[in-house]
Amino acid sequence: MTTPSPTVPIGPGAQLGRYLLGDELGAGGMATVYRARDTELRRDVAVKVLFPHLAKKDEVTKRFQREARAAAGLEHPNILRVYDVGAAASPYIVMELVRGASLRECVEADGALLAELVAAIGALLCDALAVAHGAGVIHRDVKPANVMIADDGRLLLADFGVARLDDDDLHTRTGALLGTPSFMAPEQAQGEEVDAKVDLYSVGVTLYQLATGGLPFTGPTAKVVAEAVRGATPALRRAPTVGPAMSKLIARLMAPLPADRPADARAAASELRALVKSGGLGEPLDEVRAWAIDRAGYRAARLPTVLAATLAQAEAATARGATAAALGLCDRLLALEPDHAGATALVARLTRQGQWRRRAIGGAVAVALLGASAGGWMMMR
């Protein structure tokens, strides 16, 4: 294996084995990622190079090697592919080069996403995690920054740098605070032994951020951990557009106790797919691809379908006497479209029938009721 020339530092122009480094794509706490050229296979790749000063630390090097081992053994359309590993002036990992943006960059640029799209993203993440968990790999750092959205519409889970493998020594399973505190399950943040359900918790926090535009917990690590143990403010309270069903599923994924979370990643993916379908949308893979290709136009294109499906759910809830559920759905409709005629009419009908109580009414529904009263509707108590 070729070692970089002493006169050429690691960076653009350096040669690591058969890989010629190009522009820097980004850097994290452990490594720098470069665009590179595989001179033998004549293809562009991404090369993640451990900082040289960290390569002298045995534990850091082991973590870097763990990432390569974890990711290289996983085959799934939603997991970033690892092609090769090596060690020259510093250890490196060769990965698929993805042209696109991270999920964090997308939500920072676009704000909160449509709940059904959030569910579609969650379903694909859980599909990928189901494969990882089946191979004995726990990611331990699922977050928007570690999810890539390729320009061709693919969603890719990346960065297995703090992953835990079944054959790791026990000291890598407990004690060390590995991961990102705001996305950590309470048991992980407290240094307890973890299982695959910590990844489900992190998916929950990720979906919370995508659906509301903000994190459930912020601040110093100790504060974040204390709040996570108590539980998060429901996503629905932060953003009525989330809707009751999505808010409840996010809350279950983020349950402080692992036993209260979905049974596994496959079960979570199934529930998330059901939410996408109930909103009138298609397969998660197709929805995420459509959004990735046209982020600016996706919401406008899908919103009429989601509104129609949500109104149908509200009508069905009314028919079976589930008034609180109907009002919750109307609240979402009016948050998505303040002048939604169907939701306003349904609220008026429930009002005339005396089927509501003040404590069951969300903010948007309350506004609609006030408007109805101004228009001459009789509010029965």
Buried (B, 14 or more C-beta within 10 A) or exposed (E): EEEBEEEEEBBBEBBBBBBBBBEEBEEEEBBBBBBBBBEEEEEEBBBBBBBEEBBEEEEBBEBBBBBBBBBBBBEBEBBBBBBBBBBBBBBBBBBBBBEBBBBBBBBEEBEBBBBBBBBBBBBBBBBBBBBBBBBBBBBBBBBBBBBBBBEEBBBBBBBBBBBBBEEBEEEBBBEEBBBBBBBBBBBBBBEBEBBBBBBBBBBBBBBBBBBBBBBBBEEEEEEBBBBBEEBBEBBBEBBBBBBBBBBBBBBBBBBBEBEEBBEBBBBBBBBBBBBBBBBBBBBBBEBBBBBBEEBEEBBEEBBEBBBEBBBBBBBEBBEEEBBBBBBBBBBBBBBBBEEBEBBBBBBBBBBEEEBBEEEBBBEBBBBBBEBBEEEEBEBEE
